[in-house]
Structures are given as C-alpha cells and as structure tokens.
C-alpha cells in the first residue's frame, strides 16, 4: 500500500480517537432542556391574500447523557401556526411534534460544543378555519424524521446555553410541508 495512504489513514484514525476522547466530556446523566424562538413554515401561500409564515416556537427535551457526547432523548416541539386569509375565509395550521432520538455533542473549544439532533417524531397538523359564519377544525398526523444543529456554551458544569436550528415536516390532505425553528434555550445536567 502506498506510504502516503498509510500516513493519511493513521492521521485520520488518530484524529478520530482524539475526538472520541474529547467527546468523553459530553453531558452525562439526566439532561433537561427548554428553548424558545421563531418558527418558519415553508409554504407558498398560494391562493391567499395574506399569509404569515412565522410564529413562536418552543422545544422541550429530556434525556440521558452517556458521557461520550451521546444523549438519548425525548423531545416535544410546538412550531406555532401558519396563518392565512383570503376571500372571506381565514385559516391556521398549527404544527406540534413529539418523538425521540439522539443528540450528539462534539466539543468545540474549552467551554462549547457543536451538537446534532436526529430522531423520529409524530408530527400533528391541526387546521382551523373560519368564514361565512362557520368554523371548522381538522387534524392529521405524520411520523417523520426531525433534525437539528446547534451550539452549546457551558455556563457551568451543570448548565449550558444553547442556540439551535431544528426542522421537520407535517402533512395535511396529502401535502407535506417543512417547518423549522431557530431557538435559544438552556439545558440542565444532573
């Protein structure tokens, strides 16, 4: 085998083992998190006069950190509502999700970590419409993947400030739409 290939493989293996050793500093024990921010619905708003594609978002998570950077967790998202109106009718689509997966924290400097979140969630789209003196409501659920990317600053050994971007999809009447949220939160480690 070529000497440069062996050298490259040895360096890559060394980097992998070094990052695995650093990852030992990740959360261990119970991890509780809460975050809030802004959501964005990826909808064309076709056929409506007014459309508000952003709202408030909230994420709650509880998990168990294995101490190697990996946290097995349950998550709950509330992405707020997509609102539109036109032709005397107004409608809202609210998106909420509950699921489970894993987060992986990769150390970045002395007091920070880049983290990735991935899992499956039951995403519920609840539609409410009003117009012409009538109100209707309907909902539909979809089991789908969610993903996130963020940065955590360790304020103390048991508390971290987290900035994150997370995304998933919801489905209503055969159409899937993406929804995402940019949040700021805090996580507590016990």
Secondary structure as GFF3:
##gff-version 3
##sequence-region A 1 190
A	DSSP	alpha_helix	3	23	.	.	.	ID=ss1
A	DSSP	beta_strand	28	42	.	.	.	ID=ss2
A	DSSP	beta_strand	50	52	.	.	.	ID=ss3
A	DSSP	beta_strand	54	66	.	.	.	ID=ss4
A	DSSP	beta_strand	70	86	.	.	.	ID=ss5
A	DSSP	beta_strand	89	107	.	.	.	ID=ss6
A	DSSP	beta_strand	112	131	.	.	.	ID=ss7
A	DSSP	beta_strand	134	156	.	.	.	ID=ss8
A	DSSP	beta_strand	159	172	.	.	.	ID=ss9
A	DSSP	beta_strand	175	189	.	.	.	ID=ss10
###
